[in-house]
């Protein structure tokens, strides 16, 4: 059975959203939703769920490369539980290690930072444009390829 899926790249400031399906095993970025205010966040996500009518939701789970949780990991898990509760849909958690780096590469952004500087957690490519939606598409492609 073909499923439509929505994927989320959760962040404290922004949430990237992508859509894909199991028939074509493809995913594409949709949009970025502001994490705050909460009412606006949930209204925007509800509108996307109503528009695309997914059968499943996928959420990228951030962890250190060794599998240890990051400070945002528990917030992401909470977000996933809230999605399941609000929309009564199955939610899959997917390891999102390196999804932003791959998203920048897909978008043609430079993945390296100047010496002595770390990339801010805002996930911006060289032009200053956020890549959160593209990162959500990467997460969804990872999920689909692992099915």
Secondary structure, DSSP 8 states (H G I E B T S, - for coil): ---EEEEEE--SSEEEEEEEETTTTEEEEEEEEES-SHHHHHHHHHHHHHHH--SEEEEEE-B-TTS-B-TTHHHHHHHHHHHHHHH--EEEEEE-TTHHHHHHHHTT------TT----TT-B-TTS-B-HHHHHHHHHHHHHHT-
